[in-house]
Amino acid sequence: QTVMASFSSWHGQRMHGNRELLTDVLKRRLGFDGFIVGDWNGHADVPNCSSSSCPAAFNAGIDMFMVPEDWRGLYENTLDQVRSGEIPMARLDDAVRRILRVKMRAGLFDEGKPSSRPLAGRAELLGSAEHRAVARQAVRESLVLLKNDRGLLPLVRQQRVLVAGDGADDIAKQAGGWTLTWQGTDLANEDFPGGSSIWDGIRSAVEGAGGAAALSVDGSFSGPPPDVAVVVFGEEPYAEFHGDRETLDYGFSRPHDLQLLQRLNAAGIPVVSIFLSGRPLWVNPELNASDAFVAAWLPGSEGDGVAEVIFRSADGAVAHDFKGRLAHSWPRSPLQTPLNVGDAGYDPLFAYGYGLTYEDRGGLGLVPEDRGGAIPDAGRSVFFRGGPVAPWQLYVGDSHNRAVKTVGGAASTWDRDNLVVAAVDRERQEDARSARWAGDELAYVYLEAARAIDLTAEAKGGMALAVDVLVEEPPSEPAFLAVRCGEGCEGRVDITEALGSVRAGEWQTIAVPLRRFGEAGAELSHITVPFVLETAGSFALRFADVRLEPGACDE
């Protein structure tokens, strides 16, 4: 009944303005008689359009705009364009007809108000036992067993089980993005009433059969070592372009997960890894540090479906075997993309359709851990584009708390709004950040990762740290762009004059050669924070696209 136009382009033409595909192919050749809705301000990307005016998208076949902010201007401009003939009346009639047709098919005009219908108000039907049973079945049948050396799985319930990893008791993480919030972040287990985490399922299975289960996120334990460790880890929730990655190497941005697996290995504890992700990623080191490895994808609210497969029933029988098969090829190296069946030289680690069962015998053995140069390249030249680029994370801070991580693109300094950062739109939805300093004391917004990068060669090659800015209120005190190289190690450059020369209300680029930060005291061979923007005064701007670029002059 409805089709959404994509943000993407096809043969260089924005889909929101592609009459050939929207109208000629979809509506005419394929006979689609529903309506086409635009994506979030997607029409604004069409040439000669803005978020408040786009006759080209309407004439191309968009029947309903999605315009979150400039809807009033778009409404008035569209009326004017119809009156002037720029948008034919027949096109307007077609759009209205299509929208009304879908509404009539949905019964909006003859079935009464939703509140008057038979199931109205029956909130108890949501999340009913029958619905959850179907969801658990989906979890069980989508799990893909990638490794099971020495037949470690299925586990018996009557043993000491250590459950570790930051995904073990986190329903939001196992549900991913586009759940209760856009990015699936800033949520707690209590926000999913009736849901179960993977830990909940394991604890119920083990303790209900007389075993002992313990939750320890960092894998620590006291007393006798556990008989087995189940480690649940994986990607943080994301949606849309916030999930874009510079590399398939999972461990590049999450090195602590591998360290946890290795500690348990060193203690002689068999390890079962439960990997949470929305896509195949390069996890060869994590595979080698695991005796069994399960691609659990995103099991959502029914985490106990995982325990139903990896554990035997209480009487020792196999309760549920693995049925899942890979719907995408699994990469052999971090740079192996694209990777599709039929590609020349197709050589994945696990092919499309791969998936073990409990009847399969034979171990995987060690797989190559050579990253093929992915880590030196990834995240070295682009630090923020649409959001922080892995492995970088965005923080704000001041003297009260130097590291407040942004959640869903937003954060403020601890216990007060000395510095407030929020996600805003530049070219697409929430691809930039606004930052507003109150001027109470020195405060900073910055990007940081667990690993350092060496930018010595880039500095010698004349590279510069560049950031696109739109100044809303000039700084009342000196403002600085800086990089950090560990505790007490920083190089900062005064950019107050450069900010003052930026035309108000316009996006412009400020770039500072890397060598300037070295001259200011930064150890460029060990950069842990490649971007800091700080001031002690009041100041407001928007920023986007933090990156290195060649041949830039001084700011």
SULQUI-V568226 format. One record per residue. RES is the residue in one letter. SS is DSSP state (helix for helix, strand for strand, loop for the rest). PSI is psi in degrees with one decimal (* if undefined). D_CENTER is the distance of its C-alpha to the mean C-alpha in Angstrom with 2 decimals. Layout:
RES_SS_PSI_D_CENTER / RES_SS_PSI_D_CENTER
This chain:
Q_loop_-32.2_28.97 / T_strand_145.9_26.12 / V_strand_135.3_24.01 / M_strand_132.6_21.24 / A_loop_144.0_21.53 / S_loop_153.9_18.61 / F_loop_-20.9_17.30 / S_loop_174.6_18.22 / S_strand_156.2_21.67 / W_strand_120.1_24.18 / H_loop_38.4_26.89 / G_loop_-0.3_25.97 / Q_strand_128.9_26.40 / R_strand_133.9_23.83 / M_helix_-32.7_23.53 / H_helix_-15.1_24.32 / G_helix_16.0_27.62 / N_loop_88.6_28.39 / R_helix_-36.2_31.56 / E_helix_-44.9_32.35 / L_helix_-42.1_29.38 / L_helix_-44.8_28.97 / T_helix_-55.5_32.68 / D_helix_-43.3_34.73 / V_helix_-57.8_32.66 / L_helix_-52.6_30.74 / K_helix_-39.6_33.32 / R_helix_-60.0_36.50 / R_helix_-40.5_36.36 / L_loop_-7.4_34.07 / G_loop_23.8_35.73 / F_loop_120.7_32.70 / D_loop_11.5_34.32 / G_loop_-157.4_31.42 / F_strand_154.7_29.55 / I_strand_125.4_26.70 / V_strand_142.4_24.27 / G_strand_164.3_22.30 / D_strand_176.6_18.62 / W_strand_104.0_17.74 / N_loop_23.3_20.34 / G_helix_-27.8_20.06 / H_helix_-25.7_23.83 / A_helix_-17.3_23.78 / D_helix_-8.5_22.69 / V_loop_136.2_25.89 / P_loop_138.6_28.62 / N_loop_19.4_31.01 / C_loop_164.7_28.88 / S_strand_175.7_27.25 / S_loop_-20.8_25.33 / S_loop_1.6_28.83 / S_strand_119.7_30.73 / C_loop_74.9_30.10 / P_helix_-28.2_33.07 / A_helix_-39.7_31.88 / A_helix_-40.1_28.90 / F_helix_-43.6_31.25 / N_helix_-25.5_33.87 / A_helix_-20.7_31.45 / G_loop_-1.6_30.83 / I_loop_122.1_28.20 / D_loop_-28.6_29.91 / M_strand_123.1_27.68 / F_strand_146.1_25.59 / M_strand_101.5_22.43 / V_loop_102.6_23.23 / P_loop_-29.0_21.91 / E_loop_-47.2_24.16 / D_loop_33.8_26.92 / W_helix_-36.0_28.09 / R_helix_-44.7_31.61 / G_helix_-39.6_32.13 / L_helix_-40.5_30.74 / Y_helix_-50.5_33.12 / E_helix_-42.7_36.09 / N_helix_-39.0_35.45 / T_helix_-40.9_35.05 / L_helix_-46.2_38.37 / D_helix_-38.9_40.04 / Q_helix_-30.9_38.83 / V_helix_-44.1_40.27 / R_helix_-35.7_43.52 / S_helix_-11.9_43.86 / G_loop_-3.4_43.30 / E_loop_-36.7_40.23 / I_loop_116.1_38.50 / P_loop_144.4_41.15 / M_helix_-33.5_42.13 / A_helix_-34.8_41.80 / R_helix_-40.8_38.08 / L_helix_-44.6_37.66 / D_helix_-40.5_39.77 / D_helix_-43.4_37.69 / A_helix_-46.0_34.43 / V_helix_-42.8_36.14 / R_helix_-44.1_37.76 / R_helix_-43.5_34.53 / I_helix_-44.2_32.82 / L_helix_-36.6_35.97 / R_helix_-44.5_36.28 / V_helix_-40.7_32.91 / K_helix_-39.1_33.79 / M_helix_-40.2_37.20 / R_helix_-29.9_35.86 / A_loop_-2.9_33.68 / G_loop_18.1_36.91 / L_loop_-21.7_36.08 / F_loop_-12.0_39.66 / D_loop_-2.1_41.70 / E_loop_9.9_40.00 / G_loop_176.1_40.17 / K_loop_147.0_37.61 / P_helix_-33.6_34.71 / S_helix_-12.9_36.28 / S_helix_1.3_39.47 / R_loop_161.8_38.18 / P_loop_-38.7_39.01 / L_loop_8.6_35.71 / A_loop_135.8_35.03 / G_loop_0.2_34.23 / R_loop_65.0_33.81 / A_helix_-24.1_30.69 / E_helix_-16.2_31.73 / L_helix_-23.8_30.88 / L_loop_125.3_27.15 / G_loop_28.6_26.04 / S_loop_165.0_29.53 / A_helix_-38.3_30.59 / E_helix_-41.5_30.93 / H_helix_-42.9_27.42 / R_helix_-32.8_25.97 / A_helix_-40.7_28.18 / V_helix_-40.6_26.72 / A_helix_-40.1_23.14 / R_helix_-36.9_24.28 / Q_helix_-41.6_25.94 / A_helix_-39.5_22.76 / V_helix_-50.5_21.09 / R_helix_-43.6_24.20 / E_helix_-7.7_24.55 / S_helix_-13.8_21.01 / L_loop_135.7_21.00 / V_strand_121.6_21.75 / L_strand_113.1_24.01 / L_strand_-27.8_23.57 / K_strand_140.4_26.11 / N_strand_66.1_28.96 / D_helix_137.7_31.46 / R_helix_23.1_34.83 / G_helix_37.8_33.86 / L_loop_-41.0_32.11 / L_loop_146.2_30.57 / P_loop_151.4_31.54 / L_strand_146.4_32.18 / V_loop_150.2_35.20 / R_loop_-26.5_34.65 / Q_loop_66.4_37.66 / Q_loop_174.0_36.32 / R_strand_117.9_34.57 / V_strand_120.9_30.78 / L_strand_128.1_28.45 / V_strand_120.3_24.88 / A_strand_175.4_22.49 / G_loop_148.2_18.89 / D_loop_-3.2_16.43 / G_loop_-2.5_15.15 / A_loop_-40.5_18.76 / D_loop_52.2_19.28 / D_loop_92.7_15.94 / I_helix_-36.1_15.71 / A_helix_-40.6_12.57 / K_helix_-39.3_10.77 / Q_helix_-8.1_12.72 / A_helix_-24.8_11.96 / G_loop_-162.3_8.16 / G_loop_175.5_7.03 / W_loop_50.2_10.01 / T_loop_-106.1_12.46 / L_loop_-19.8_14.60 / T_loop_164.6_12.30 / W_loop_-52.6_10.05 / Q_loop_-2.7_6.80 / G_loop_19.3_8.77 / T_loop_174.6_9.62 / D_loop_40.7_13.22 / L_loop_155.9_14.73 / A_loop_164.7_17.49 / N_helix_-30.8_19.13 / E_helix_-17.6_21.83 / D_helix_-5.0_19.65 / F_loop_71.0_19.88 / P_loop_132.3_23.70 / G_loop_-9.3_25.13 / G_loop_165.5_21.97 / S_strand_136.1_22.17 / S_loop_168.4_20.04 / I_helix_-36.9_20.73 / W_helix_-42.8_23.02 / D_helix_-44.7_24.89 / G_helix_-41.8_25.68 / I_helix_-45.6_26.83 / R_helix_-43.9_28.94 / S_helix_-43.1_30.59 / A_helix_-44.1_31.40 / V_helix_-52.7_32.77 / E_helix_-29.3_34.64 / G_loop_-17.3_36.01 / A_loop_7.4_37.72 / G_loop_3.5_39.12 / G_loop_-175.5_36.56 / A_strand_128.1_34.81 / A_strand_137.9_31.04 / A_strand_136.7_29.59 / L_strand_125.3_26.11 / S_loop_103.4_25.37 / V_loop_-41.4_21.82 / D_loop_2.0_23.15 / G_loop_4.3_25.52 / S_loop_153.9_28.66 / F_loop_159.9_31.68 / S_loop_158.9_35.34 / G_loop_-158.1_38.35 / P_loop_145.1_38.57 / P_loop_150.3_35.54 / P_loop_159.9_33.63 / D_loop_-28.8_34.51 / V_strand_151.8_30.94 / A_strand_131.6_27.45 / V_strand_116.0_24.43 / V_strand_121.8_21.27 / V_strand_118.0_17.97 / F_strand_169.2_14.89 / G_strand_-165.6_11.54 / E_loop_148.1_7.82 / E_loop_152.6_6.53 / P_loop_147.3_5.26 / Y_loop_163.4_2.51 / A_loop_145.5_5.01 / E_helix_-139.4_6.91 / F_helix_-12.4_7.07 / H_helix_-16.9_4.38 / G_helix_3.2_3.15 / D_loop_140.6_6.84 / R_loop_149.9_8.76 / E_loop_-15.6_12.39 / T_loop_153.4_13.48 / L_loop_-5.5_13.33 / D_strand_103.4_14.67 / Y_helix_-45.3_12.70 / G_helix_-13.6_15.27 / F_helix_-40.3_15.06 / S_helix_-6.5_12.43 / R_loop_58.1_13.65 / P_helix_-24.0_17.44 / H_helix_-24.4_18.60 / D_helix_-43.8_17.78 / L_helix_-39.7_20.22 / Q_helix_-38.2_22.65 / L_helix_-47.1_22.75 / L_helix_-41.9_23.55 / Q_helix_-35.9_26.16 / R_helix_-42.3_27.81 / L_helix_-38.2_28.32 / N_helix_-45.5_29.65 / A_helix_-26.1_32.04 / A_loop_1.0_33.34 / G_loop_22.7_34.23 / I_loop_125.7_31.98 / P_strand_138.8_30.73 / V_strand_127.2_26.93 / V_strand_119.7_24.91 / S_strand_130.3_21.19 / I_strand_110.3_18.85 / F_strand_121.0_15.55 / L_strand_122.3_12.52 / S_loop_159.6_10.02 / G_loop_8.0_9.28 / R_loop_160.1_11.19 / P_loop_138.6_13.96 / L_loop_162.8_13.51 / W_strand_112.3_16.46 / V_loop_32.5_17.59 / N_helix_-45.1_21.31 / P_helix_-38.7_22.08 / E_helix_-35.8_20.55 / L_helix_-45.2_22.54 / N_helix_-26.8_25.64 / A_loop_7.8_25.28 / S_loop_143.4_25.12 / D_loop_-30.4_28.10 / A_strand_146.4_26.09 / F_strand_123.8_22.50 / V_strand_124.6_20.82 / A_strand_104.1_17.70 / A_strand_-5.7_16.94 / W_strand_-129.8_13.80 / L_loop_93.6_12.79 / P_loop_-4.1_16.25 / G_loop_-141.0_15.53 / S_loop_-9.4_18.41 / E_strand_63.4_20.92 / G_loop_-22.5_20.22 / D_helix_-13.2_23.96 / G_helix_-25.9_23.88 / V_helix_-47.3_22.76 / A_helix_-32.0_25.89 / E_helix_-21.2_28.05 / V_helix_-42.9_27.48 / I_helix_-10.9_27.41 / F_strand_145.6_30.53 / R_loop_165.6_33.98 / S_loop_169.9_35.75 / A_loop_-28.0_38.06 / D_loop_6.1_40.98 / G_loop_-5.3_39.30 / A_loop_159.3_38.73 / V_loop_117.7_35.53 / A_loop_-50.0_33.96 / H_loop_127.4_31.25 / D_loop_165.0_30.67 / F_loop_134.8_27.49 / K_loop_-14.7_27.27 / G_loop_144.7_23.81 / R_loop_148.4_23.74 / L_loop_126.9_21.06 / A_loop_-8.3_20.06 / H_loop_147.4_18.70 / S_loop_144.6_20.41 / W_strand_129.2_19.18 / P_loop_144.3_19.41 / R_loop_-27.5_22.38 / S_loop_161.0_21.15 / P_loop_-19.5_18.02 / L_loop_8.7_19.38 / Q_loop_75.9_20.27 / T_loop_136.6_18.53 / P_loop_160.6_19.37 / L_loop_97.1_20.81 / N_loop_147.7_22.66 / V_loop_132.4_25.90 / G_loop_-12.3_28.73 / D_loop_147.8_27.39 / A_loop_133.0_30.11 / G_loop_24.5_29.93 / Y_loop_114.6_27.50 / D_loop_68.6_27.13 / P_loop_168.2_24.04 / L_loop_-45.7_24.06 / F_strand_123.0_23.82 / A_loop_160.8_24.90 / Y_loop_129.9_23.78 / G_loop_-2.3_25.36 / Y_loop_147.4_25.58 / G_loop_124.3_25.70 / L_strand_159.7_28.32 / T_loop_176.7_30.46 / Y_loop_-14.1_32.70 / E_loop_-16.2_35.59 / D_loop_139.0_34.19 / R_loop_161.7_35.82 / G_loop_140.4_35.29 / G_loop_160.8_32.71 / L_loop_-34.8_29.94 / G_loop_-178.7_31.28 / L_loop_138.9_29.58 / V_loop_154.4_27.14 / P_loop_140.0_26.92 / E_loop_8.1_24.72 / D_loop_120.0_25.43 / R_loop_-7.0_22.29 / G_loop_30.3_24.24 / G_loop_4.3_23.43 / A_helix_-42.1_19.64 / I_helix_-43.8_19.26 / P_helix_-29.7_21.84 / D_helix_-37.7_20.22 / A_loop_134.9_16.46 / G_loop_9.5_15.34 / R_loop_-31.5_19.05 / S_loop_-20.8_19.55 / V_strand_121.2_16.41 / F_strand_-30.5_14.97 / F_strand_119.9_13.25 / R_loop_102.7_12.59 / G_loop_-16.5_10.80 / G_loop_173.4_9.13 / P_strand_133.1_9.83 / V_loop_132.2_9.99 / A_loop_135.5_9.87 / P_loop_11.8_11.94 / W_loop_145.6_12.62 / Q_strand_146.2_11.89 / L_strand_132.4_13.55 / Y_strand_161.5_16.56 / V_strand_160.5_19.75 / G_strand_161.9_23.09 / D_loop_-162.8_26.85 / S_loop_-22.6_29.81 / H_loop_-37.0_28.86 / N_loop_114.9_25.51 / R_loop_-11.1_24.24 / A_loop_87.3_20.62 / V_strand_111.4_18.84 / K_strand_138.1_15.07 / T_loop_140.0_13.29 / V_strand_122.9_11.47 / G_loop_26.2_9.83 / G_loop_1.2_11.24 / A_strand_151.7_14.64 / A_strand_161.4_17.18 / S_strand_154.3_20.93 / T_loop_149.9_23.34 / W_loop_131.9_24.63 / D_loop_9.0_27.30 / R_loop_167.3_27.77 / D_loop_50.4_26.33 / N_loop_-37.1_27.61 / L_strand_125.6_24.36 / V_strand_127.8_21.82 / V_strand_138.6_18.53 / A_strand_154.0_16.73 / A_strand_134.3_14.29 / V_strand_166.8_16.60 / D_loop_137.8_17.01 / R_loop_-73.7_18.63 / E_loop_-20.9_18.32 / R_loop_-179.9_15.52 / Q_loop_119.2_13.72 / E_loop_44.1_12.75 / D_loop_4.5_12.69 / A_strand_173.4_15.16 / R_strand_140.4_16.22 / S_strand_144.7_19.63 / A_strand_127.2_21.48 / R_strand_118.2_24.80 / W_strand_132.8_27.21 / A_strand_-24.1_30.05 / G_loop_16.1_32.22 / D_loop_-39.5_33.11 / E_loop_179.3_32.62 / L_loop_129.6_30.61 / A_strand_157.9_26.85 / Y_strand_149.1_23.99 / V_strand_137.2_20.37 / Y_strand_163.3_18.99 / L_strand_132.5_16.41 / E_strand_152.5_17.02 / A_loop_167.2_16.23 / A_loop_-21.9_18.17 / R_loop_150.8_19.90 / A_loop_154.4_22.19 / I_strand_153.2_22.63 / D_loop_113.6_26.04 / L_loop_19.6_26.51 / T_helix_-47.8_30.28 / A_helix_-39.6_30.58 / E_helix_-38.7_28.45 / A_helix_-42.8_30.68 / K_helix_-28.9_33.78 / G_loop_7.3_32.56 / G_loop_16.2_32.43 / M_loop_155.1_28.66 / A_strand_151.5_27.55 / L_strand_121.4_24.62 / A_strand_146.6_23.80 / V_strand_136.6_21.92 / D_strand_131.6_22.28 / V_strand_151.8_23.68 / L_strand_109.7_25.28 / V_strand_123.8_27.78 / E_strand_-31.8_28.52 / E_strand_117.9_30.94 / P_loop_154.0_32.39 / P_loop_137.9_32.42 / S_loop_-17.5_35.54 / E_loop_165.6_35.50 / P_loop_139.1_34.60 / A_strand_145.9_30.93 / F_strand_143.6_29.59 / L_strand_133.3_26.94 / A_strand_163.6_26.62 / V_strand_154.4_25.19 / R_strand_154.6_25.62 / C_loop_36.9_26.78 / G_loop_179.5_27.02 / E_loop_122.5_29.01 / G_loop_7.9_31.57 / C_loop_116.6_30.71 / E_strand_148.9_29.72 / G_strand_123.3_30.76 / R_strand_150.5_30.56 / V_strand_131.4_31.97 / D_strand_119.9_33.34 / I_loop_18.6_31.78 / T_helix_-46.1_33.64 / E_helix_-41.8_35.93 / A_helix_-41.0_33.20 / L_helix_-35.2_31.36 / G_helix_-24.4_34.74 / S_loop_-7.4_35.26 / V_loop_130.0_32.06 / R_loop_130.1_33.15 / A_loop_136.2_32.07 / G_loop_5.7_29.55 / E_loop_141.6_28.66 / W_loop_129.3_25.73 / Q_strand_165.5_27.14 / T_strand_132.0_26.22 / I_strand_129.9_27.42 / A_strand_135.4_27.76 / V_strand_123.8_29.39 / P_strand_139.2_30.64 / L_helix_-34.7_29.29 / R_helix_-29.3_32.92 / R_helix_-36.6_33.39 / F_helix_-36.8_31.04 / G_helix_-41.9_32.96 / E_helix_-25.5_36.18 / A_loop_3.7_34.94 / G_loop_-2.5_34.49 / A_loop_140.1_31.08 / E_loop_97.6_31.14 / L_loop_-12.9_29.16 / S_loop_-6.3_29.13 / H_loop_68.4_26.89 / I_strand_117.3_24.24 / T_loop_-20.9_21.71 / V_strand_102.3_20.85 / P_strand_-1.5_20.97 / F_strand_121.9_20.76 / V_strand_133.4_22.59 / L_strand_120.3_23.99 / E_strand_150.6_26.68 / T_strand_156.9_29.78 / A_loop_-5.8_32.18 / G_loop_-176.0_33.06 / S_strand_146.7_31.74 / F_strand_144.1_29.37 / A_strand_130.9_26.79 / L_strand_170.7_24.65 / R_strand_145.7_21.43 / F_strand_154.4_19.67 / A_strand_165.4_17.30 / D_strand_69.4_17.02 / V_strand_122.0_18.09 / R_strand_171.4_19.47 / L_strand_141.0_22.64 / E_strand_149.3_25.15 / P_loop_157.8_28.64 / G_loop_21.3_32.00 / A_loop_144.7_31.17 / C_loop_170.4_34.09 / D_loop_151.6_34.25 / E_loop_*_32.54
